[in-house]
């Protein structure tokens, strides 16, 4: 069993202290010459992808991120193009069975939001299988099991990363969930609990035998959190452990170069982007263009960047109402500022957003002012990462 974390905790990305400790940018990343030196796309990108019989449009996925990957965000990113599969925020299986409002909000979807994997966490088989059936009723294309979340409130229930410590029990859970629903079942995990227990290859073999449709692997351990570089050799070991089950690489994919490196060094079937998509919601369009042509394609104009922000906010308000829409949007302001680069005074107005009228007035002013610095390109990737000791999550 995993060690018991201390009592105090914060929520990953929602409440974890996010700093400006960014992954170092590539020297000359915005230089035009770099764009001309894009690596050729791997041959696998020309091949169709199916997960458990479900056709997936591209091999570029949006990873689940607590507090960020709402229906409003997913739809806003999807319509920019290139996105293959999205996954909802992780949902507590018991909360879903009890019809709690938050669980129902997290599992909202729309006909335009397809294909969509809905992610559950928990450890009791009877609850997880019943909740999986509910997800199918709510429109899930696939059901995803979270076995990678390091947050204490998830781990203490025996869910998330804790499941990595018990291969037999985890495999039995997957097997029963595969039996319980007619849609494909996938799993999200990490390399292991810590560097001494890299259980992901053993888990992958067991999951494949249990009938899983795919496995998404974040290239760090639970103990690492987001510290240190992604271990692509560890992901390759998972790829090599299975026969035919697709393995999806996840972790520090912020640019086309990062995606190509993940494909080349791991042999993965697809890649899943989290923080990289928050910093650049157009990254999927760039990746898809590269997969088809070998080039990144044109950068979005400032007006299109503004339009994405407007559409996301308006969807949030339509779904949550003015007060909660404003509160949820504030979480994205720092990320959107990386793309818009607005005047500082207008940035602070968005940080303190409290009404639709304030939003519209501020966005009009941002659009009129234009960016204060050159807008980032698809090759720029300084991204903030969660900070703080893992045992406090």
C-alpha positions in Angstrom: 0.0 0.0 0.0 1.2 3.6 -0.7 2.4 5.7 2.2 -0.3 7.8 3.9 0.1 11.5 2.9 -0.3 14.1 5.6 -3.7 15.6 6.4 -3.3 19.0 4.8 -3.8 19.1 1.0 -4.5 21.3 -1.9 -6.1 20.5 -5.3 -3.8 19.9 -8.2 -3.6 22.9 -10.5 -6.7 24.4 -8.9 -5.0 25.1 -5.6 -1.4 24.0 -6.0 0.9 27.0 -5.9 1.6 27.8 -9.6 4.8 29.8 -10.1 6.6 31.3 -13.0 9.2 28.5 -12.7 9.0 27.8 -16.4 10.5 25.1 -18.5 13.4 26.8 -20.2 12.5 28.1 -23.6 14.4 26.9 -26.7 17.0 29.5 -27.7 15.7 31.3 -30.8 12.4 29.5 -30.5 10.6 32.4 -32.2 13.2 32.7 -35.0 11.7 32.0 -38.4 14.5 29.6 -39.2 13.4 27.2 -36.5 10.0 26.9 -38.2 11.8 25.7 -41.4 13.6 23.0 -39.4 10.6 21.1 -38.2 11.3 17.4 -38.0 9.3 15.2 -40.5 6.1 13.8 -39.1 6.4 10.1 -38.2 4.7 7.6 -40.5 2.2 6.6 -37.8 0.5 9.9 -38.2 -0.7 8.9 -41.7 -2.4 5.8 -40.3 -5.9 5.8 -39.0 -6.4 5.3 -35.3 -9.2 3.3 -33.6 -9.7 2.8 -29.9 -11.8 -0.2 -29.2 -13.4 0.2 -32.6 -14.0 4.0 -32.2 -12.4 6.0 -34.9 -10.3 8.9 -33.6 -9.8 11.8 -36.0 -6.2 12.6 -35.1 -3.5 11.2 -32.7 -3.4 14.5 -30.7 -5.4 14.4 -27.5 -6.5 16.9 -24.8 -5.5 15.7 -21.4 -7.9 16.0 -18.4 -7.0 18.9 -16.1 -8.9 19.6 -12.9 -10.7 22.9 -13.1 -9.8 23.6 -16.7 -11.1 21.0 -19.2 -14.8 21.9 -18.9 -17.3 21.5 -21.7 -16.9 25.2 -22.5 -13.1 24.9 -23.0 -13.3 21.6 -24.9 -15.8 23.0 -27.4 -13.7 26.2 -27.8 -10.5 24.3 -28.5 -12.3 21.7 -30.8 -13.6 24.2 -33.2 -10.1 25.5 -33.9 -9.3 22.1 -35.5 -6.8 19.2 -35.1 -8.1 17.7 -31.9 -8.6 13.9 -31.8 -9.9 13.0 -28.4 -10.8 14.9 -25.2 -11.2 13.7 -21.7 -13.3 15.3 -19.0 -12.0 16.3 -15.5 -11.8 13.4 -13.2 -15.1 12.6 -11.5 -15.6 10.9 -8.2 -17.6 7.7 -8.9 -19.6 7.9 -5.7 -20.5 11.6 -6.3 -21.8 10.7 -9.7 -24.0 7.8 -8.3 -25.4 10.3 -5.7 -26.2 12.8 -8.5 -24.2 15.5 -6.9 -24.3 18.7 -8.9 -20.5 19.0 -9.4 -20.3 15.5 -10.8 -23.1 16.2 -13.2 -21.4 19.4 -14.3 -18.1 17.6 -15.0 -19.8 15.0 -17.1 -21.7 17.5 -19.3 -21.2 17.0 -23.0 -22.7 18.0 -26.3 -23.1 16.4 -29.8 -20.2 18.6 -31.0 -18.1 17.2 -28.1 -17.3 13.9 -29.7 -15.4 11.7 -29.3 -15.2 12.2 -25.5 -13.7 10.1 -22.8 -15.2 10.6 -19.3 -12.8 10.0 -16.5 -13.7 8.3 -13.2 -11.7 7.8 -10.0 -12.4 5.4 -7.2 -11.4 1.9 -6.0 -14.5 0.0 -5.2 -15.5 -2.2 -8.2 -19.2 -2.1 -7.6 -19.2 1.7 -7.5 -16.9 2.1 -10.4 -18.9 -0.2 -12.7 -22.2 1.4 -11.8 -20.7 4.9 -12.4 -19.3 3.7 -15.7 -22.8 2.8 -16.8 -24.0 6.2 -15.8 -21.3 7.8 -17.9 -22.5 5.9 -21.0 -26.0 7.1 -20.3 -24.6 10.7 -20.2 -23.0 10.4 -23.6 -19.5 9.0 -23.0 -17.8 7.7 -26.1 -15.2 6.0 -23.9 -14.8 5.5 -20.2 -11.4 6.4 -18.7 -10.1 5.2 -15.3 -7.8 7.6 -13.4 -4.8 5.7 -12.0 -2.4 8.7 -12.1 -3.8 11.5 -10.1 -1.3 12.3 -7.2 -3.7 14.5 -5.2 -4.2 13.4 -1.6 -8.0 13.5 -1.6 -8.0 11.1 -4.5 -5.2 8.8 -3.3 -6.6 8.5 0.2 -9.7 6.8 -1.2 -7.5 4.1 -2.8 -8.0 5.7 -6.2 -5.7 7.6 -8.6 -2.0 6.8 -8.2 -2.7 4.5 -5.3 -4.1 1.9 -7.7 -0.6 1.6 -9.3 0.6 -0.1 -6.2 -1.7 -3.1 -6.5 -1.4 -4.6 -10.0 -3.8 -7.5 -9.5 -6.5 -5.3 -7.9 -6.1 -2.7 -10.6 -6.3 -5.3 -13.4 -9.5 -6.8 -11.8 -11.1 -3.3 -11.7 -10.3 -2.8 -15.4 -11.6 -6.2 -16.3 -14.9 -5.7 -14.5 -15.4 -2.2 -16.0 -14.8 -3.6 -19.5 -17.5 -6.2 -18.8 -19.9 -3.5 -17.4 -20.1 -1.2 -20.4 -20.2 -1.6 -24.2 -18.0 1.4 -24.9 -14.2 1.1 -24.8 -12.4 1.5 -21.5 -9.1 3.3 -21.2 -6.7 4.1 -18.3 -4.6 7.1 -17.4 -1.6 6.3 -15.2 2.0 7.4 -14.3 5.2 5.4 -14.5 4.8 4.2 -10.9 4.5 5.4 -7.3 8.2 6.4 -7.1 11.5 5.5 -8.8 11.7 2.2 -6.9 8.2 1.0 -8.0 7.9 1.6 -11.8 4.8 -0.6 -12.2 3.5 0.8 -15.4 4.9 -2.0 -17.7 3.3 -4.7 -15.5 0.1 -2.7 -15.3 0.0 -2.3 -19.1 0.4 -6.0 -19.7 -2.4 -6.8 -17.2 -4.7 -4.1 -18.6 -4.2 -5.4 -22.2 -5.2 -8.9 -21.0 -8.2 -7.4 -19.2 -9.5 -5.9 -22.4 -8.5 -2.2 -22.1 -8.7 -0.2 -25.3 -5.7 2.1 -24.6 -3.4 3.3 -21.9 -2.3 7.0 -21.4 1.0 7.2 -19.5 2.4 10.4 -17.9 6.2 10.1 -17.9 6.7 10.8 -14.2 6.1 9.0 -11.0 3.6 10.0 -8.3 6.5 11.1 -6.1 7.8 13.4 -8.7 4.6 15.4 -9.3 5.7 17.6 -12.1 9.3 17.9 -11.1 12.1 16.9 -13.4 12.1 16.0 -17.0 9.6 13.5 -18.4 11.1 10.0 -18.6 10.5 9.0 -22.2 12.5 5.8 -21.7 9.9 4.8 -19.1 7.1 5.3 -21.5 8.9 3.3 -24.1 9.2 0.4 -21.7 5.4 0.5 -21.4 5.0 0.5 -25.2 7.3 -2.5 -25.4 5.4 -4.3 -22.7 2.2 -4.7 -24.7 1.3 -6.5 -27.9 -1.2 -4.3 -29.7 -2.9 -2.0 -27.1 -2.2 1.7 -28.0 -0.1 3.5 -25.5 -0.4 7.3 -25.4 2.5 9.5 -24.3 1.9 12.4 -22.0 4.0 15.0 -20.3 5.8 18.3 -21.3 4.4 18.3 -24.9 4.3 22.0 -25.7 5.3 22.2 -29.4 5.6 20.2 -32.5 9.2 19.4 -31.7 8.1 18.0 -28.3 5.4 15.8 -29.9 7.9 14.5 -32.5 10.4 13.6 -29.8 7.7 11.8 -27.8 6.6 9.7 -30.9 10.2 9.0 -31.9 11.7 8.1 -28.5 8.8 6.1 -27.1 7.0 4.6 -30.1 3.7 5.7 -28.7 0.5 5.6 -30.7 -0.7 9.1 -29.8 0.2 12.1 -27.6 -1.9 13.8 -24.9 -1.4 17.5 -24.1 -2.4 19.3 -20.9 -0.6 22.5 -19.9 0.7 22.9 -23.5 -2.9 23.3 -24.7 -3.7 25.8 -22.0 -0.8 28.0 -23.1 -1.6 27.5 -26.8 -5.1 26.3 -27.5 -4.2 26.3 -31.2 -1.5 23.7 -30.8 -3.8 20.9 -32.0 -4.3 22.7 -35.3 -0.6 23.2 -35.7 0.1 19.5 -34.9 -2.5 18.3 -37.4 -1.2 20.6 -40.1 2.3 19.3 -39.5 1.1 15.7 -39.6 -0.4 16.3 -43.0 2.1 18.7 -44.6 5.3 18.7 -42.5 4.7 22.4 -41.7 3.1 24.1 -38.7 0.7 26.2 -40.8 -0.1 29.9 -40.2 -0.2 31.4 -36.8 -3.6 32.6 -35.5 -4.2 36.3 -36.0 -4.8 38.4 -32.9 -8.5 38.7 -33.7 -8.8 34.9 -33.7 -7.1 34.6 -30.4 -9.5 37.2 -29.0 -12.5 35.3 -30.5 -11.5 32.1 -28.8 -11.4 33.8 -25.4 -14.8 35.4 -26.0 -16.4 32.2 -27.1 -15.0 30.3 -24.2 -16.3 32.9 -21.7 -19.7 33.1 -23.2 -20.1 29.3 -23.1 -19.1 29.3 -19.4 -21.8 31.9 -18.7 -24.4 30.0 -20.7 -23.6 26.8 -18.7 -22.9 28.2 -15.2 -24.5 31.6 -15.1 -22.8 35.0 -14.8 -21.3 34.6 -11.3 -19.8 31.2 -11.6 -18.9 31.7 -15.2 -16.8 34.7 -14.2 -15.2 32.8 -11.3 -14.3 29.8 -13.5 -12.9 32.0 -16.2 -10.5 33.8 -13.9 -8.5 30.5 -13.7 -7.8 30.8 -17.4 -6.8 34.5 -17.5 -3.1 33.9 -16.8 -3.0 31.2 -19.5 -4.8 33.3 -22.1 -2.6 36.3 -21.3 0.3 34.2 -22.7 -1.4 34.3 -26.1 -3.0 37.8 -26.0 -0.3 39.7 -24.1 -2.7 42.4 -23.1 -1.8 45.7 -21.3 -1.3 45.0 -17.6 -4.2 47.2 -16.5 -6.6 45.2 -18.7 -5.1 41.9 -17.5 -5.9 42.9 -13.9 -9.5 43.7 -14.9 -9.9 40.2 -16.2 -8.3 38.7 -13.1 -11.0 40.5 -11.0 -13.8 39.8 -13.5 -17.3 40.0 -11.9 -19.8 40.5 -14.7 -20.5 39.9 -18.4 -20.5 43.7 -19.0 -17.0 44.0 -17.5 -15.8 41.2 -19.7 -17.1 42.6 -22.9 -15.8 46.1 -22.2 -12.4 44.7 -21.2 -12.1 42.5 -24.3 -13.1 45.4 -26.5 -10.3 47.4 -25.0 -7.8 44.5 -25.4 -8.8 44.0 -29.0 -8.4 47.8 -29.7 -5.1 48.0 -27.9 -3.6 44.9 -29.5 -0.7 42.8 -27.9 1.9 44.7 -25.9 4.6 42.3 -27.1 5.0 40.1 -30.2 2.5 37.2 -30.0 4.0 33.8 -29.3 4.5 31.3 -32.0 3.9 27.6 -32.1 7.6 27.2 -31.2 7.5 29.1 -27.9 7.0 27.0 -24.8 7.8 28.7 -21.5 5.0 27.2 -19.4 4.4 27.6 -15.6 4.3 24.3 -13.7 2.7 23.4 -10.3 5.1 23.8 -7.4 5.3 22.6 -3.8 5.9 19.3 -2.2 3.9 16.4 -3.5 2.8 15.3 -0.1 0.9 18.6 0.3 -1.2 18.0 -2.8 
